[in-house]
């Protein structure tokens, strides 16, 4: 299992050829109380950088981008029903969607957790 991050504050956890995607703790803290989440449906094909999901808080609405290319295999219906899961457990129960990777080489352009934490300190 490998964990990667994007500069758009998504995290991606890869297990085999399936990746779970969510927003980072830094992102959920910056957004504040999350009140709405929309996740993609299974079967949707995404290219790296595509708008994949929507998250809305008391402060702002934001898109969640696909950190890599692939096909969505599952959207997290639990966060649509209970968006506060994103605040309480952003890298656990608050995940957004799972996707089957179509090009594992795209993972090479992402940051590991230490690099992401260092990058956040520059913001």
C-alpha positions in Angstrom: 0.0 0.0 0.0 1.4 3.4 -1.0 0.1 6.9 -0.1 0.6 9.9 -2.4 -0.6 13.5 -2.4 -1.2 16.2 -5.0 -0.7 20.0 -4.8 -4.5 20.2 -5.1 -4.7 18.5 -1.7 -6.0 15.1 -2.8 -4.6 12.0 -1.2 -4.4 8.7 -3.1 -3.8 5.3 -1.5 -2.9 2.6 -3.9 -3.5 -1.1 -3.2 -2.8 -3.3 -6.2 -4.3 -1.6 -9.2 -7.1 0.1 -7.2 -6.6 3.6 -5.7 -8.8 5.2 -3.0 -9.0 9.0 -3.3 -9.9 11.7 -0.8 -8.9 15.2 0.4 -6.1 15.8 2.8 -6.5 16.8 6.5 -5.0 20.1 5.5 -7.7 20.6 2.9 -10.6 19.7 5.2 -9.3 22.0 7.9 -9.0 24.9 5.4 -12.5 24.3 4.2 -14.1 24.2 7.7 -17.4 22.4 8.3 -18.2 20.3 5.2 -21.9 20.3 4.5 -22.2 18.6 1.0 -20.3 16.1 -1.0 -20.9 14.7 -4.5 -19.0 11.6 -5.6 -18.6 10.1 -9.1 -20.6 7.0 -10.1 -19.0 3.7 -10.8 -18.1 3.2 -14.4 -17.0 6.8 -15.1 -13.7 7.1 -16.8 -11.4 9.9 -15.5 -8.3 11.4 -16.9 -5.6 12.8 -14.6 -6.8 16.3 -13.6 -10.4 15.9 -14.4 -13.1 17.2 -12.1 -14.2 14.1 -10.2 -16.2 15.2 -7.2 -17.5 18.3 -5.4 -17.1 19.3 -1.8 -18.9 22.2 -0.2 -18.3 23.7 3.2 -19.6 26.7 5.1 -16.7 28.7 3.6 -16.5 27.5 -0.1 -17.2 24.9 -2.7 -14.4 23.1 -4.4 -13.8 20.5 -7.0 -11.9 17.3 -6.2 -9.7 16.3 -9.1 -8.6 12.9 -10.3 -5.0 12.6 -9.2 -4.4 9.9 -11.9 -6.3 8.4 -14.8 -8.6 5.4 -14.5 -12.2 4.1 -14.1 -14.2 4.8 -11.0 -15.2 1.5 -9.4 -17.0 2.9 -6.3 -18.2 6.3 -5.0 -18.4 6.7 -1.2 -22.2 7.0 -0.7 -21.6 7.4 3.1 -20.1 10.9 2.7 -23.0 12.0 0.5 -25.3 11.1 3.4 -23.0 12.3 6.1 -20.5 14.9 4.8 -19.0 15.5 8.3 -17.1 12.2 7.9 -14.7 14.2 5.7 -13.9 16.5 8.6 -13.7 13.8 11.2 -11.8 11.1 9.3 -10.4 12.6 6.0 -8.0 9.8 5.3 -10.3 7.0 6.5 -14.1 6.9 6.3 -14.1 10.3 4.5 -12.7 8.9 1.2 -14.5 10.1 -2.0 -14.0 7.4 -4.6 -12.0 4.3 -5.7 -10.6 3.9 -9.1 -8.9 1.3 -11.2 -5.6 2.8 -12.4 -5.1 2.9 -16.2 -1.5 4.3 -16.1 0.5 3.5 -13.0 3.4 5.7 -14.3 1.3 8.8 -13.4 1.9 8.0 -9.7 5.5 9.1 -10.2 4.4 12.7 -10.5 2.8 12.8 -7.0 4.3 13.6 -3.6 4.8 11.2 -0.7 3.5 12.3 2.7 6.7 14.0 3.9 7.1 16.0 0.7 3.4 17.0 0.9 3.8 18.2 4.5 6.9 20.2 3.6 5.0 21.7 0.6 2.0 22.7 2.9 4.5 24.6 5.1 5.2 26.9 2.2 1.6 27.9 1.7 
